[in-house]
Amino acid sequence: MTLFISLLLAHFIADFYLQPHSWIMDKVKYKQKSFGLFKHICVHVVLTAAMLSIFIPLSTNLGIALAVIIISHYLIDIWKTHMGFTFKFFIMDQLGHVLVIALISLWLSGINLSLTLNWITENLDYSHLLIILAYLIAFKPISLIIQLLLRPYTEQFESAHQDEQGLKTAGEYIGALERTLVITFVLIDQFAGIGFLLAAKSVFRFGDMRRQQDRKLTEYIMLGTLLSFSCALLLGLLVKQTL
């Protein structure tokens, strides 16, 4: 684990703190022919080699590990320059780097698939799975349930407020995040955080309600908010009671 964390440290320092914006723009423009990419890879070579040499004696394994990490990083970065700089491809890019580092760390530590599965089996119990399940339910299924419950009211606004609609899917993400926070606050016994979250959302929503002078819209917003909070609160309490 120490080797893995150290390699991640080297990766994030090289990727986010020792890579000037000019290098990134050079990669976007020239892609695999970019001199900025070459300098970026050189930084990774230095930091990764330094971290590996601390934990692994000079050997063939060290050379193989360094080569795999650097070559994979180079190929993944080239791929990302062709795909574009979006959130989706940024996450895929970072997950690719982390996965390679994780596999190399397991190999150098002498941990094979069998040992990994045994460790997961010994340390993963039903409580962990239940918490993961609760967050997954809070994100999508509850979102769809709330949309279905509010559909009769939503149709009343689609034509009247066509020009006043907010960001597309923003409401869904806001709801998912607030339910995630509510469940987290319940699990860690911080019920005051739920009150603060509800108050903060009410303050932001008050401007919309006041500006539009629409009683129906005000009731619709409050109904959606209370449904979201109620579902998350009940789900969090259910998980906590089960645990």
C-alpha positions in Angstrom: 0.0 0.0 0.0 2.9 2.4 0.8 4.4 1.8 -2.7 1.0 2.4 -4.3 0.4 5.7 -2.4 3.9 6.9 -3.2 3.5 6.2 -6.9 0.1 8.0 -6.8 1.8 10.9 -5.1 4.4 11.1 -7.9 1.7 10.9 -10.5 -0.5 13.7 -9.2 2.5 16.0 -8.5 3.7 15.5 -12.1 0.3 15.7 -13.7 -1.2 18.7 -11.8 1.6 20.7 -10.1 4.6 20.3 -12.5 2.8 20.6 -15.8 2.4 24.2 -16.9 -0.6 25.2 -18.9 1.6 25.9 -21.9 2.6 22.2 -22.0 -1.0 21.2 -22.0 -1.9 23.5 -24.9 1.2 22.2 -26.8 -0.1 18.6 -26.3 -3.6 19.6 -27.5 -2.1 21.3 -30.6 0.7 18.9 -31.6 -0.5 15.7 -29.9 2.2 12.9 -30.1 4.7 15.3 -31.7 4.3 17.7 -28.8 7.5 18.9 -27.1 5.3 19.7 -24.1 4.3 16.1 -23.9 8.0 15.1 -24.0 8.9 17.4 -21.1 5.8 16.1 -19.2 6.9 12.5 -19.6 10.4 13.4 -18.5 9.1 14.8 -15.3 7.1 11.6 -14.7 10.2 9.5 -15.4 12.2 11.4 -12.7 9.5 11.3 -10.0 8.4 7.7 -10.7 11.9 6.4 -10.8 12.7 8.2 -7.5 9.7 6.7 -5.8 10.4 3.2 -7.1 14.0 3.3 -6.1 13.0 4.1 -2.5 11.1 0.8 -2.1 12.5 -1.5 -4.8 16.2 -2.4 -5.1 17.9 -1.7 -8.4 16.8 -4.7 -10.6 15.1 -5.8 -13.7 11.7 -5.6 -12.0 12.3 -1.9 -11.3 13.1 -1.2 -14.9 10.1 -3.1 -16.1 7.8 -1.3 -13.7 9.2 2.1 -14.7 8.9 1.3 -18.4 5.3 0.1 -18.1 4.2 3.1 -16.1 5.8 5.7 -18.4 4.9 4.0 -21.7 1.3 3.6 -20.6 1.2 7.2 -19.4 2.5 8.4 -22.8 -0.1 6.3 -24.7 -3.0 7.3 -22.5 -2.0 11.0 -22.8 -1.9 10.8 -26.6 -5.3 9.1 -26.6 -6.7 11.9 -24.5 -5.4 14.6 -26.8 -7.3 13.1 -29.7 -10.5 12.6 -27.6 -10.7 16.2 -26.3 -10.5 17.8 -22.9 -13.9 16.9 -21.4 -14.9 15.7 -17.9 -15.7 12.2 -19.2 -12.3 11.7 -20.9 -10.4 13.4 -18.1 -11.9 10.8 -15.6 -11.1 8.0 -18.0 -7.6 9.3 -18.4 -6.9 9.4 -14.7 -8.5 6.1 -14.0 -6.3 4.5 -16.7 -3.2 5.9 -15.0 -4.3 4.9 -11.5 -5.2 1.4 -12.7 -1.7 0.9 -14.2 -0.1 2.1 -11.0 -2.3 -0.2 -8.9 -1.4 -3.3 -11.0 2.3 -2.5 -11.0 2.2 -2.0 -7.2 0.5 -5.3 -6.7 3.0 -7.0 -9.0 6.0 -5.5 -7.2 4.5 -6.4 -3.8 4.1 -10.0 -4.8 0.3 -9.9 -4.5 -1.5 -12.0 -7.0 -5.2 -12.2 -7.9 -5.8 -15.0 -5.5 -4.4 -13.1 -2.5 -6.4 -10.0 -3.6 -9.7 -11.8 -3.7 -9.0 -13.4 -0.3 -8.3 -10.0 1.2 -11.5 -8.6 -0.3 -13.5 -11.6 1.0 -12.0 -11.2 4.5 -12.5 -7.5 4.8 -15.7 -6.8 2.8 -18.9 -7.6 4.8 -22.6 -6.9 4.3 -22.4 -3.5 6.0 -20.1 -2.1 3.3 -22.3 -3.5 0.6 -25.4 -2.1 2.3 -23.9 1.4 2.4 -22.9 1.2 -1.3 -26.4 0.0 -2.2 -27.9 3.0 -0.3 -25.9 5.5 -2.2 -26.7 3.8 -5.5 -30.4 3.9 -4.7 -30.2 7.5 -3.7 -28.7 8.5 -7.0 -30.8 7.1 -9.7 -33.9 5.1 -8.5 -35.0 7.8 -6.1 -34.4 10.4 -8.7 -36.7 8.6 -11.1 -39.3 8.0 -8.3 -39.4 11.8 -7.5 -39.7 12.6 -11.2 -42.7 10.3 -11.6 -44.4 11.7 -8.5 -43.9 15.2 -9.7 -44.8 14.6 -13.3 -48.4 15.8 -13.0 -47.1 19.1 -11.6 -44.1 19.3 -14.0 -46.5 19.3 -17.0 -48.1 22.5 -15.7 -44.8 24.4 -16.1 -43.4 23.0 -19.4 -45.3 25.5 -21.6 -45.7 28.4 -19.2 -42.0 28.5 -18.2 -40.3 27.3 -21.3 -38.0 30.3 -21.4 -37.2 30.2 -17.7 -35.9 26.6 -17.5 -32.6 26.0 -15.7 -29.6 24.1 -16.8 -30.4 20.8 -18.4 -30.2 17.9 -15.9 -28.8 20.2 -13.2 -31.8 19.6 -11.0 -31.2 15.8 -11.1 -27.6 16.2 -10.1 -28.5 18.7 -7.3 -31.0 16.2 -6.0 -28.6 13.3 -6.1 -25.9 15.3 -4.3 -28.2 16.5 -1.6 -29.5 12.9 -1.0 -25.9 11.7 -0.9 -25.1 14.3 1.8 -28.2 13.6 3.8 -27.4 9.8 3.9 -23.8 10.6 4.9 -24.9 13.0 7.7 -27.3 10.3 9.0 -24.6 7.6 9.0 -22.1 9.8 10.9 -24.8 11.1 13.3 -24.6 14.7 12.1 -28.2 15.6 11.9 -27.4 19.3 12.3 -25.7 19.1 8.9 -29.1 18.1 7.3 -30.7 21.2 8.8 -27.9 23.4 7.5 -28.2 21.8 4.0 -31.9 22.4 4.0 -31.5 26.0 5.1 -28.8 26.7 2.6 -31.0 25.3 -0.3 -33.9 27.4 0.9 -31.9 30.6 0.8 -30.8 30.0 -2.7 -34.3 29.0 -3.8 -35.9 32.0 -2.1 -34.5 34.3 -4.8 -36.1 32.2 -7.6 -39.5 32.1 -5.8 -39.5 35.8 -5.0 -38.4 36.8 -8.5 -41.0 34.8 -10.4 -43.9 35.6 -8.0 -45.4 32.2 -8.8 -47.2 30.3 -6.0 -47.5 27.1 -8.0 -43.8 27.1 -8.8 -42.9 27.7 -5.1 -45.1 24.8 -4.0 -43.6 22.6 -6.7 -40.0 23.4 -5.6 -40.8 22.8 -1.9 -42.6 19.6 -2.7 -39.6 18.3 -4.7 -37.1 19.4 -2.0 -39.0 17.8 0.8 -39.5 14.6 -1.2 -35.8 14.4 -1.9 -34.8 15.0 1.7 -37.5 12.6 3.1 -36.4 9.8 0.8 -32.7 10.3 1.7 -33.4 10.6 5.4 -35.5 7.4 5.5 -33.0 5.5 3.5 -30.1 6.7 5.8 -32.1 5.8 8.9 -33.0 2.4 7.4 -29.3 1.6 6.7 -28.2 2.9 10.1 -30.9 0.8 11.9 -29.9 -2.3 9.9 -26.2 -1.8 10.8 
